[in-house]
């Protein structure tokens, strides 16, 4: 039920006329040490990989999205993995454009 309400809120943002970016993280992890050893995997809406992501990496992606105009008007799903090379949000947006 909660996902229905989350999506309803996203739809309100989409119709608001405001600049917006929705970041949908995988399962949140408290393991700060992972934030220095893992890369972020970014996918478009409803294509999220099943994995977790440290809260610190979620915060970094949110900050990066504020500085990346191409993130505006998009839903981005994020997880992380030690096998994933570190890339900037701009590099990810180039790949999923």
Secondary structure, 3 states (H helix, E strand, C coil): CHHHHHHHHHHHHHHCCCCCEEEEECEEECCHHHHHCCEEEEEECCCCCCCEEEHHHHHHHHHHHHCCHHHCCEEEEEEEECCCCCCCHHHHHHHHC
